[in-house]
Amino acid sequence: MDLATQLQELRVRAGDPSIRAIERLIARQGRQHPMARSTIQDKISGRSPINLLQVMSIVEALAEHARLNGIPLPQQDIDHVVWRERVAASLSHSAGQISGRGVSTSPQRREIDWDVEALKQAHMFDLVALVDEAKGSEVANWLPKVIRGMMQAEMSFTGFLESAAKDSPNGVARTVAALNSEFPPDESDSWGNPSDPWHVSENDRAIGPLLMHAARVHGAVSSPAVVAGLRRANVGQHVNDYLADVGRWHLSHKIEGAVNHLRVTGLGKDADKLLALVGEHRLASRLLEVVKHFEQLEREEDAKSVLRGVGDGDWYRVREVDKSFRASGVSEKMLLELVRGIPYGRHAEWAQMLKESGSEEIAELALRVKDDPPF
């Protein structure tokens, strides 16, 4: 059964939503580039090339439609790993057919659009030529040179990093490694800069936005590939930054999918780290939705991992999350899990600071669990 037929059958089981309804549901996923109705129709009918991110968007939209209409689909019907394997099998089959016609089956590099208008306006024609000559080649081989030139000119290069994030997961990892070599980390990356607390290193400026956009593009469906790719490219120190961005930007069900995918791939420690980083870095007003999502799935340990991750920040982070939670009327049980994440041995110290800042109730809870053994 081909991939288009599988999508068509899933659409029927999901309640046969219209293309317009699928379009609206995909737009709600928060993707930077929502899919047009014509694109959705072409994917479902098999009239356009297979694209993993687009296929997963359609699958997630169909799953959401079924859930909203009281006919939730079985997990095996919408499992990310299953659909990734189906896409891979379909691509492999297509490559085999091409090979049979005497055409090379070597992987084709993903086509990426590079906007060089700003470079032209700045008369940086050497960089324009570099980009034009490099089209279709390995991004890691030339992008650092372009970023270096734009950084020297104090120009914004976010657009180039946003485009680079659309490369394959391994391509993104190689580009991170190349940028890390071009812009080596300095001491301020680890120890801060006392003379300039607002200092942002060249390494952070070059790699931070790329990881953020990569998390948006690949976080829901390809996190294992990005994580493994970063480590194999010897830049594993950036894995936590990538996972933190996944936890910041994605909706609850996509974080769940990323956690599941990491565990299925044998990256269980990274799955647990992702949950903790959600607690440490996600906007306080958007944290409760993730906790409740895992509680509704009866995955209490995952919910606890998110809550305890709040304490990996600082006492101020605990205070802000506490304020947000109390405004939503959460249970004391949930708040107890929150303060259990405070580093062992620092409960009394943090409780004092919380109390002095006006958060007396959470300070009292912190003291209540201060003698609990570390987990």
C-alpha positions in Angstrom: 0.0 0.0 0.0 1.5 3.3 -1.0 1.9 6.3 1.3 -0.9 8.3 -0.3 -3.4 5.5 0.2 -2.3 5.1 3.8 -3.0 8.8 4.4 -6.4 8.5 2.6 -7.4 5.6 4.9 -6.3 7.5 8.0 -8.4 10.5 6.8 -11.4 8.2 6.6 -10.8 6.7 10.1 -10.4 10.2 11.5 -13.9 11.2 10.4 -13.1 12.2 6.8 -12.4 15.9 7.5 -12.4 18.4 4.6 -9.1 19.7 3.2 -10.1 23.1 4.6 -10.5 21.6 8.0 -7.1 19.9 7.8 -5.6 23.2 6.7 -7.0 24.9 9.8 -5.8 22.2 12.1 -2.3 22.3 10.6 -2.2 26.1 11.1 -3.0 25.6 14.8 0.1 23.4 15.1 2.2 26.6 15.2 4.4 25.9 12.2 6.1 28.8 10.7 4.9 27.9 7.2 1.3 26.5 7.3 0.4 24.2 4.4 -1.9 25.4 1.7 -5.0 23.4 0.8 -3.5 22.6 -2.6 -0.4 21.1 -1.0 -2.4 19.1 1.4 -4.6 17.7 -1.4 -1.5 16.9 -3.5 0.1 15.0 -0.6 -3.0 13.0 0.2 -3.6 12.2 -3.5 0.0 11.3 -4.1 0.5 14.0 -6.8 3.6 15.6 -5.2 6.9 14.4 -3.8 7.0 13.0 -0.3 8.1 15.3 2.5 8.4 14.0 6.0 7.5 17.2 7.8 4.4 17.7 5.7 3.2 14.1 6.1 3.6 14.4 9.9 1.6 17.6 9.9 -1.2 15.9 8.1 -1.1 12.9 10.4 -1.2 15.2 13.5 -4.1 17.2 12.0 -6.1 14.1 11.4 -5.4 12.8 14.9 -6.5 16.1 16.3 -9.7 16.1 14.2 -10.6 12.6 15.4 -10.0 13.6 19.0 -12.1 16.7 18.8 -14.9 14.7 17.3 -14.9 12.0 20.0 -13.4 9.3 17.8 -9.7 9.3 18.9 -7.5 7.1 16.8 -5.5 4.2 18.3 -1.9 5.2 19.1 -0.5 2.8 16.5 -2.4 4.6 13.8 -0.7 8.0 14.5 2.7 6.9 16.0 5.5 9.1 14.7 8.0 6.3 14.5 5.5 4.2 12.3 4.9 7.1 9.9 8.6 7.9 9.7 9.3 4.3 8.7 6.5 4.5 6.1 7.9 7.7 4.6 11.4 6.1 4.5 10.0 3.0 2.9 8.2 5.0 0.3 11.3 7.1 -0.5 13.4 3.9 -0.8 10.8 2.4 -3.1 10.8 5.6 -5.3 14.6 5.5 -5.4 14.6 1.9 -6.5 12.2 2.7 -9.3 14.6 5.5 -10.4 17.6 3.2 -10.2 15.8 0.8 -12.5 15.7 3.5 -15.2 19.5 3.9 -14.9 19.5 7.0 -12.8 21.7 7.4 -9.7 20.1 6.7 -6.4 22.5 8.8 -4.3 20.6 11.0 -1.8 19.5 14.3 -3.2 20.4 17.4 -1.1 17.4 19.3 0.1 16.8 22.4 -1.9 16.9 25.5 0.3 16.1 29.1 -0.7 18.7 31.6 0.3 17.8 35.3 0.3 20.8 37.4 -0.7 19.0 40.7 -1.2 20.5 42.2 1.9 24.0 41.2 0.8 23.4 42.8 -2.6 22.1 46.1 -1.0 25.3 46.2 1.1 27.4 45.6 -2.0 28.9 42.4 -0.4 29.1 40.8 -3.8 31.8 38.4 -2.8 29.4 36.8 -0.4 26.6 36.8 -3.0 28.9 35.0 -5.3 29.8 32.5 -2.6 26.1 31.7 -1.9 25.3 31.4 -5.6 28.2 29.1 -6.3 27.4 26.9 -3.3 23.8 26.2 -4.1 23.1 22.5 -3.8 26.4 21.9 -1.9 27.0 21.1 1.8 25.8 24.1 3.8 28.5 23.5 6.4 31.2 24.1 3.8 30.2 27.7 3.1 27.7 29.2 5.6 30.3 30.0 8.3 32.1 32.2 5.9 28.9 34.1 5.1 28.0 34.5 8.7 31.5 35.7 9.5 31.3 38.4 6.9 27.8 39.5 8.0 28.9 39.5 11.6 31.9 41.7 10.8 29.5 44.2 9.0 27.2 44.0 12.1 24.3 42.8 9.9 21.5 40.5 10.9 22.1 36.9 9.6 19.0 35.3 11.2 17.5 34.7 7.8 20.4 32.5 6.8 20.3 30.5 10.0 16.5 30.1 9.6 17.0 28.7 6.1 19.9 26.4 7.3 17.6 24.9 9.9 15.5 23.4 7.0 18.4 21.2 6.0 18.3 17.5 7.0 19.0 16.7 10.7 22.5 15.5 9.9 23.0 18.6 7.7 22.0 20.8 10.6 24.4 19.0 12.9 27.3 19.4 10.5 26.5 23.1 10.1 26.5 23.5 13.9 29.9 21.8 14.0 31.3 24.1 11.3 30.0 27.2 13.1 31.4 25.9 16.3 34.8 25.7 14.6 34.5 29.1 13.0 33.3 30.7 16.2 34.9 28.8 19.1 33.3 29.1 22.5 35.0 31.6 24.8 35.3 31.5 28.6 32.2 33.7 28.9 30.1 30.9 27.5 30.8 28.9 30.7 31.5 31.6 33.3 29.7 34.7 32.1 31.3 38.1 31.6 31.4 40.1 34.9 32.3 43.3 33.1 29.4 43.0 30.7 26.5 40.9 31.9 24.7 41.4 28.6 27.6 40.0 26.6 26.6 37.4 24.0 29.5 35.5 22.5 30.0 35.0 18.8 29.4 31.3 19.3 26.0 31.9 20.9 25.1 34.4 18.2 25.9 32.0 15.4 24.6 28.7 16.9 21.8 29.7 19.2 19.4 30.9 16.5 20.2 27.9 14.3 19.3 25.5 17.2 16.2 27.4 17.9 14.9 27.2 14.3 16.1 23.6 14.0 14.0 22.8 17.1 10.9 24.3 15.5 11.5 22.4 12.2 12.7 19.0 13.5 11.8 18.9 17.1 8.4 17.2 16.8 9.5 14.4 14.4 13.3 14.2 14.2 14.8 15.0 17.6 16.7 11.6 17.8 18.4 12.3 14.5 19.4 15.8 15.6 20.7 14.7 19.0 22.6 11.8 17.5 23.9 14.0 14.7 25.2 16.6 17.1 27.1 14.0 19.1 28.5 12.3 16.1 29.7 15.7 14.8 31.5 16.2 18.1 29.3 19.1 19.2 27.3 17.2 21.8 27.6 20.2 24.2 24.8 21.8 22.2 22.3 18.9 22.7 20.8 20.4 25.9 20.4 23.8 24.1 18.5 22.1 21.3 16.3 20.1 23.7 15.6 23.3 25.7 14.3 24.9 22.5 12.1 21.9 21.7 10.6 22.3 25.2 10.1 26.1 24.8 8.4 26.2 21.5 6.3 23.0 20.9 2.8 22.2 22.0 2.2 19.6 24.6 1.4 16.7 22.3 4.5 17.4 20.2 6.7 17.4 23.3 5.1 14.1 24.2 5.9 12.8 20.7 9.5 13.9 21.0 9.8 12.2 24.4 8.3 9.0 23.0 10.6 9.1 19.9 13.7 9.6 22.0 12.9 6.7 24.2 12.0 4.4 21.3 15.4 5.3 19.7 17.3 4.3 22.9 17.9 7.9 24.0 15.9 7.6 27.2 18.3 9.9 29.2 17.7 12.7 26.6 13.9 12.1 26.9 14.1 12.7 30.7 16.4 15.7 30.1 13.9 17.2 27.7 11.1 16.9 30.3 13.4 18.6 32.9 14.3 21.3 30.5 10.6 22.0 29.9 10.3 22.8 33.6 13.5 24.9 33.6 12.9 27.0 30.5 9.4 27.0 29.2 7.4 30.2 29.7 5.8 29.9 33.2 2.3 30.6 31.8 2.7 27.7 29.3 4.1 25.2 31.7 1.0 23.9 33.4 -0.5 22.8 30.0 2.4 20.3 29.6 2.1 19.0 33.1 -1.6 18.4 32.8 -1.1 16.8 29.4 1.1 14.1 30.9 -1.3 13.7 33.9 -4.2 13.1 31.5 -2.2 10.4 29.8 -1.6 8.9 33.3 2.1 9.4 32.9 2.7 10.8 36.4 6.5 10.3 36.4 6.8 12.4 33.3 4.7 15.1 34.8 6.8 15.0 38.0 10.0 15.3 35.9 8.7 18.5 34.3 7.8 20.0 37.7 11.1 19.1 39.3 12.9 20.6 36.4 11.7 24.0 37.6 14.2 23.8 40.4 17.1 23.4 37.9 16.7 27.1 37.3 16.9 29.3 40.4 14.6 30.4 43.2 13.2 33.2 41.1 12.1 30.7 38.5 10.3 28.7 41.3 8.6 31.9 42.4 7.3 32.8 38.9 6.0 29.2 38.2 4.4 29.2 41.6 2.6 32.4 40.9 1.3 31.1 37.5 0.2 27.8 39.0 -1.7 29.4 41.9 -3.5 31.7 39.5 -4.8 28.5 37.8 -5.8 26.9 41.1 -3.5 23.9 41.1 -3.3 21.3 43.9 -0.9 21.4 46.8 0.4 18.0 45.6 1.6 19.6 42.4 3.3 22.4 44.3 5.0 19.9 46.5 6.5 18.3 43.5 7.6 21.7 42.3 9.7 22.4 45.5 11.1 18.9 45.5 13.1 19.9 42.5 15.0 22.5 44.5 18.7 21.3 44.7 19.2 19.1 47.7 20.5 21.0 50.7 19.3 24.4 49.4 15.7 24.3 50.5 16.2 26.5 53.6 18.2 29.1 51.6 15.7 29.3 48.8 12.8 29.3 51.2 14.2 32.4 52.9 14.6 34.2 49.6 11.1 33.2 48.5 9.7 34.4 51.8 11.5 37.7 51.6 10.1 38.2 48.0 6.5 37.7 49.3 6.0 34.1 48.3 5.5 32.8 51.8 3.2 29.8 50.9 5.7 28.2 48.5 8.5 29.0 51.0 6.7 27.0 53.7 6.2 24.1 51.2 9.9 24.2 50.4 10.8 23.8 54.1 8.3 21.0 54.5 10.2 18.8 52.0 13.8 20.0 52.8 14.7 16.8 54.6 13.3 14.5 51.9 16.1 12.4 50.3 17.2 13.5 46.8 15.7 11.6 44.0 
